[in-house]
Amino acid sequence: MPVITVNWWQGNDREARRELVSGITDVVTRVSGCPDDAVTVIVRDVDPGHWANGGRLADENRQPRSRR
């Protein structure tokens, strides 16, 4: 009974989520051999202000960080 969690930025519509969970379920069932209804996919919409990479929030102006 696989449980897959996807964190992505807010703003993707319902059709995009539907396509995402369908594709993930297809791959998991093919690789694991489990039935579709055994696969759980949790999609979390994250505000870009709560997401960071390289020490910067995603909603901030993306300028190179100086090296320390």
N, C-alpha and C positions, 0 to 999 in steps of 0.2 A: 504494500500500500504506500507508494511514493507520495510525498508531499513536497511540492516545489513552490518556492516563494520568489516572486519577481518584484523588484523595486524599480520603478521608473518614474520619470517626471510626470507631474500632472499635465493634463491637456490632451491626452490621447482619448479618442472617442470610443464609444461602446463597440463599434465594428472592429477597431484596432485591437481591443481587448479580446473580443471573440476570436479573431484570427490568431492572436498570440496563444491563447489557451488551447485552441484546437491544434495548432502546430506542435506545441510542447507535449500535449497528450499523445499525439501521433508518434512522436519520437520516443517517448518514454515507453509506450506500449510495444513498439517495435523492438527496442533494445532489451527491455526487461521481460517481455512476454506476458505481462499482466493485462487484464482486461481494462478497457477505457474507464469503466466506472470505479476502478480501484485507484485511479490517479486523481489527486487533488492539486489544483493550482490556485495559489493565492496571489492576487495582484495588488500591490500597494502603490497608490499614487502619492508621490512625494513632492512637496513644494520645493522648487529649486533653491529657495532660501534655507532649506533644511538638508541640503546636499552639498558636499564639498569634495574637491579634488585638488591635490597639490597645495593644500593649505588655504584654499579660497572657496568661498561660497559660490555656487554655480550661478546665482543671480547677480553677482558683482561683475563689474567691468573686467574682462579677461586680459590683463596686462601681465607680461612676464614678471615673476617674482625675482627680486635680487637675491643673489647667493650670499650666504652668511659666512 
